[in-house]
Amino acid sequence: MAKPEYLCAMKLKALTRASFEDRYFDDLVELASAAGIKDAEQLTDLFFRFYPDEKLDPVAKAHIPEASALVLRPGRWPVGRGTSFVGSIFQWSVSTLGMRTRLCQCV
Protein backbone atom coordinates (compact mmCIF):
# COMPACT_ATOMS: atom_id res chain seq x y z
CA MET A 1 0.00 0.00 0.00
CA ALA A 2 1.25 3.48 -0.83
CA LYS A 3 2.45 5.63 2.06
CA PRO A 4 0.80 9.02 2.78
CA GLU A 5 4.06 10.80 1.83
CA TYR A 6 4.02 9.41 -1.70
CA LEU A 7 0.28 10.00 -2.15
CA CYS A 8 0.73 13.57 -0.93
CA ALA A 9 3.49 14.19 -3.49
CA MET A 10 1.24 12.71 -6.18
CA LYS A 11 -1.59 15.09 -5.20
CA LEU A 12 0.81 18.04 -5.46
CA LYS A 13 1.84 16.84 -8.90
CA ALA A 14 -1.82 16.59 -9.92
CA LEU A 15 -2.67 20.15 -8.80
CA THR A 16 -2.51 22.08 -12.05
CA ARG A 17 -4.56 24.88 -13.51
CA ALA A 18 -6.36 22.41 -15.77
CA SER A 19 -7.13 19.85 -13.07
CA PHE A 20 -7.58 21.85 -9.87
CA GLU A 21 -10.63 20.79 -7.92
CA ASP A 22 -11.47 21.30 -4.25
CA ARG A 23 -11.41 17.57 -3.60
CA TYR A 24 -7.78 17.36 -4.76
CA PHE A 25 -6.89 20.16 -2.37
CA ASP A 26 -8.82 18.49 0.48
CA ASP A 27 -7.00 15.23 -0.25
CA LEU A 28 -3.67 17.06 -0.20
CA VAL A 29 -4.40 18.54 3.23
CA GLU A 30 -5.53 15.18 4.61
CA LEU A 31 -2.50 13.33 3.25
CA ALA A 32 -0.08 16.05 4.41
CA SER A 33 -1.52 15.68 7.90
CA ALA A 34 -1.11 11.88 7.77
CA ALA A 35 2.48 12.36 6.55
CA GLY A 36 3.31 14.61 9.52
CA ILE A 37 3.90 17.75 7.46
CA LYS A 38 4.34 20.79 9.72
CA ASP A 39 4.97 23.66 7.29
CA ALA A 40 5.07 24.77 3.67
CA GLU A 41 8.79 24.04 3.33
CA GLN A 42 8.31 20.40 4.36
CA LEU A 43 5.48 20.04 1.85
CA THR A 44 7.63 21.45 -0.94
CA ASP A 45 10.56 19.23 0.06
CA LEU A 46 8.26 16.22 0.02
CA PHE A 47 7.34 16.86 -3.61
CA PHE A 48 10.98 17.08 -4.70
CA ARG A 49 11.94 13.98 -2.72
CA PHE A 50 9.66 11.93 -5.00
CA TYR A 51 9.96 14.06 -8.15
CA PRO A 52 13.51 15.50 -8.07
CA ASP A 53 13.71 16.24 -11.79
CA GLU A 54 10.31 17.93 -12.15
CA LYS A 55 9.04 21.45 -11.59
CA LEU A 56 6.24 22.15 -9.19
CA ASP A 57 3.24 23.57 -11.06
CA PRO A 58 2.54 27.24 -10.19
CA VAL A 59 -1.00 26.34 -9.09
CA ALA A 60 0.30 23.72 -6.67
CA LYS A 61 3.03 26.08 -5.47
CA ALA A 62 0.44 28.79 -4.76
CA HIS A 63 -1.68 26.41 -2.66
CA ILE A 64 1.13 25.01 -0.49
CA PRO A 65 1.00 27.75 2.21
CA GLU A 66 -2.77 27.36 2.56
CA ALA A 67 -2.56 23.57 2.68
CA SER A 68 0.17 23.56 5.31
CA ALA A 69 -1.79 26.07 7.44
CA LEU A 70 -4.87 23.83 7.32
CA VAL A 71 -2.82 20.82 8.37
CA LEU A 72 -1.93 22.59 11.60
CA ARG A 73 -5.49 23.69 12.34
CA PRO A 74 -6.80 21.63 15.27
CA GLY A 75 -10.01 19.67 14.93
CA ARG A 76 -10.03 19.44 11.14
CA TRP A 77 -11.30 15.92 10.69
CA PRO A 78 -11.67 13.03 13.11
CA VAL A 79 -9.11 10.28 12.64
CA GLY A 80 -9.28 6.71 13.85
CA ARG A 81 -8.07 3.17 13.31
CA GLY A 82 -9.91 0.19 11.96
CA THR A 83 -9.46 -3.36 10.82
CA SER A 84 -10.22 -4.51 7.29
CA PHE A 85 -12.11 -7.69 6.49
CA VAL A 86 -8.79 -9.50 5.98
CA GLY A 87 -7.42 -8.38 9.34
CA SER A 88 -5.19 -5.48 8.22
CA ILE A 89 -5.11 -2.58 10.65
CA PHE A 90 -5.44 0.80 8.96
CA GLN A 91 -5.87 4.47 9.83
CA TRP A 92 -8.80 6.43 8.45
CA SER A 93 -10.02 9.99 8.44
CA VAL A 94 -13.42 11.54 7.90
CA SER A 95 -13.05 13.99 5.03
CA THR A 96 -15.24 16.99 4.30
CA LEU A 97 -17.46 14.65 2.28
CA GLY A 98 -18.04 12.53 5.36
CA MET A 99 -16.46 9.45 3.84
CA ARG A 100 -13.87 7.22 5.44
CA THR A 101 -10.62 7.41 3.54
CA ARG A 102 -8.00 4.73 4.01
CA LEU A 103 -4.75 6.56 4.67
CA CYS A 104 -2.09 4.03 5.49
CA GLN A 105 -1.66 0.50 6.64
CA CYS A 106 -0.40 0.63 10.18
CA VAL A 107 2.38 -1.61 11.39
LOZAMAR-435633 format. One line per 5 residues: their letters; for each residue x, y, z of N, C-alpha, C. Coordinates in steps of 0.2 Angstrom, whole numbers, plus 2048, in hexadecimal, padded with zeros to 3 digits. Example, Ala and Ser with C-alpha at 12.3 -4.5 7.8 and 13.67 -1.06 7.14 Angstrom:
2
as = 842/7E4/827/83E/7EA/827/842/7F0/827 ~ 840/7F5/823/844/7FB/824/840/800/827
This chain:
107
makpe = 804/7FA/800/800/800/800/804/806/800 ~ 802/80B/7FC/806/811/7FC/806/815/802 ~ 80C/818/804/80C/81C/80A/809/823/809 ~ 807/826/80F/804/82D/80E/809/832/80B ~ 80F/831/80C/814/836/809/814/836/802
ylcam = 814/830/7FF/814/82F/7F8/80D/832/7F5 ~ 808/830/7F8/801/832/7F5/801/83A/7F6 ~ 804/83D/7FB/804/844/7FB/808/847/7F6 ~ 80D/844/7F4/811/847/7EF/80E/846/7E8 ~ 80A/841/7E7/806/840/7E1/801/845/7E1
klkal = 7FD/846/7E6/7F8/84B/7E6/7FB/852/7E4 ~ 801/854/7E7/804/85A/7E5/805/85A/7DD ~ 808/855/7DB/809/854/7D3/803/855/7CF ~ 7FD/853/7D2/7F7/853/7CE/7F4/85A/7CF ~ 7F6/85E/7D3/7F3/865/7D4/7F5/869/7CF
trasf = 7F2/86A/7C9/7F3/86E/7C4/7ED/873/7C2 ~ 7EF/878/7BE/7E9/87C/7BC/7E3/879/7B9 ~ 7E5/874/7B5/7E0/870/7B1/7DC/86B/7B5 ~ 7DF/869/7BB/7DC/863/7BF/7DA/865/7C6 ~ 7DB/86B/7C8/7DA/86D/7CF/7D3/86D/7D0
edryf = 7D1/869/7D6/7CB/868/7D8/7CC/868/7E0 ~ 7C6/86A/7E3/7C7/86A/7EB/7C8/864/7EE ~ 7C6/85E/7EB/7C7/858/7EE/7CE/856/7EE ~ 7D2/858/7E8/7D9/857/7E8/7DD/85B/7EE ~ 7DB/861/7EF/7DE/865/7F4/7DC/862/7FB
ddlve = 7D6/860/7FC/7D4/85C/802/7D8/856/804 ~ 7D9/852/7FE/7DD/84C/7FF/7E4/84E/801 ~ 7E7/853/7FE/7EE/855/7FF/7EE/857/806 ~ 7EA/85B/809/7EA/85D/810/7EA/857/815 ~ 7E5/852/813/7E4/84C/817/7EB/848/817
lasaa = 7ED/847/811/7F4/843/810/7FA/846/813 ~ 7FA/84D/813/800/850/816/7FF/84F/81E ~ 7F9/84F/820/7F8/84E/827/7FB/847/829 ~ 7F9/842/825/7FA/83B/827/802/83A/826 ~ 805/83E/822/80C/83E/821/810/842/826
gikda = 80D/845/82A/811/849/830/814/850/82D ~ 811/852/828/814/859/825/812/85E/82A ~ 817/863/82C/816/868/831/816/86F/82E ~ 819/870/828/819/876/824/81A/876/81D ~ 819/87C/81A/819/87C/812/820/879/810
eqltd = 825/87B/813/82C/878/811/82C/871/811 ~ 82A/86D/816/82A/866/816/825/863/810 ~ 820/867/80F/81B/864/809/81F/865/802 ~ 822/86A/801/826/86B/7FB/82C/866/7FB ~ 82F/865/800/835/860/800/832/859/7FF
lffrf = 82C/858/801/829/851/800/828/850/7F9 ~ 826/855/7F5/825/854/7EE/82B/853/7EA ~ 831/856/7EC/837/855/7E9/83B/84F/7EB ~ 839/84C/7F0/83C/846/7F2/839/840/7EE ~ 833/841/7EB/830/83C/7E7/831/83D/7E0
ypdek = 831/844/7DE/832/846/7D7/838/84B/7D7 ~ 83E/849/7D7/844/84E/7D8/845/851/7D1 ~ 843/84E/7CC/845/851/7C5/83F/855/7C2 ~ 839/856/7C6/834/85A/7C3/833/860/7C7 ~ 82F/865/7C3/82D/86B/7C6/826/86B/7C9
ldpva = 826/86E/7CF/81F/86F/7D2/81B/874/7CE ~ 815/872/7CC/810/876/7C9/80F/87C/7CD ~ 80E/882/7C9/80D/888/7CD/806/888/7D1 ~ 801/884/7CF/7FB/884/7D3/7FC/880/7D9 ~ 800/87A/7D9/801/877/7DF/806/87B/7E3
kahip = 80B/87E/7E1/80F/882/7E5/80B/888/7E8 ~ 806/88B/7E5/802/890/7E8/7FE/88D/7EE ~ 7FC/887/7EE/7F8/884/7F3/7FB/881/7F9 ~ 802/880/7F8/806/87D/7FE/805/881/804 ~ 806/887/805/805/88B/80B/7FE/88A/80E
easal = 7F9/88A/80A/7F2/889/80D/7F1/882/80F ~ 7F4/87D/80B/7F3/876/80D/7F7/874/814 ~ 7FD/877/814/801/876/81B/7FE/879/821 ~ 7FA/87F/820/7F7/882/825/7F1/87E/827 ~ 7ED/87B/823/7E8/877/825/7EA/871/828
vlrpg = 7EF/86E/827/7F2/868/82A/7F3/869/831 ~ 7F5/86F/833/7F6/871/83A/7F0/873/83E ~ 7EB/874/83A/7E5/876/83E/7E2/871/842 ~ 7E1/872/848/7DE/86C/84C/7D7/86B/84B ~ 7D5/864/84C/7CE/862/84B/7CB/862/844
rwpvg = 7D0/861/83F/7CE/861/838/7C9/85C/836 ~ 7CC/856/837/7C7/850/835/7C9/84A/83B ~ 7C4/847/83D/7C6/841/842/7CA/83C/83E ~ 7CE/839/842/7D2/833/83F/7D2/82D/844 ~ 7D2/828/841/7D2/822/845/7D5/81C/842
rgtsf = 7D5/816/845/7D8/810/843/7D2/80B/842 ~ 7D3/806/83D/7CE/801/83C/7D2/7FB/83A ~ 7CE/7F6/839/7D1/7EF/836/7CD/7ED/830 ~ 7D0/7EB/82B/7CD/7E9/824/7CA/7E2/825 ~ 7C6/7E0/820/7C3/7DA/820/7C9/7D4/820
vgsif = 7CF/7D6/81E/7D4/7D1/81E/7D9/7D1/824 ~ 7D7/7D6/829/7DB/7D6/82F/7E0/7DB/82F ~ 7E1/7DF/829/7E6/7E5/829/7E4/7EA/82D ~ 7E8/7ED/831/7E6/7F3/835/7E8/7F9/831 ~ 7E4/7FE/831/7E5/804/82D/7E2/80A/830
qwsvs = 7E5/810/82E/7E3/816/831/7DE/81A/82C ~ 7D9/81D/82F/7D4/820/82A/7D3/827/82D ~ 7D0/82B/828/7CE/832/82A/7C7/834/827 ~ 7C3/838/82A/7BD/83A/827/7BE/840/824 ~ 7BD/840/81D/7BF/846/819/7B9/84B/819
tlgmr = 7B9/850/816/7B4/855/816/7AE/852/812 ~ 7AE/84D/80F/7A9/849/80B/7A5/844/810 ~ 7A9/843/816/7A6/83F/81B/7A7/837/819 ~ 7AC/836/815/7AE/82F/813/7B4/82D/817 ~ 7B4/827/818/7BB/824/81B/7C0/823/816
trlcq = 7C6/826/817/7CB/825/812/7D1/821/815 ~ 7D2/81C/812/7D8/818/814/7DE/81B/813 ~ 7E2/81D/818/7E8/821/817/7EE/81C/817 ~ 7EF/818/81C/7F6/814/81B/7F5/80E/81F ~ 7F8/809/81D/7F8/803/821/7FC/803/827
cv = 7FA/802/82D/7FE/803/833/802/7FD/834 ~ 808/7FE/837/80C/7F8/839/80A/7F5/840
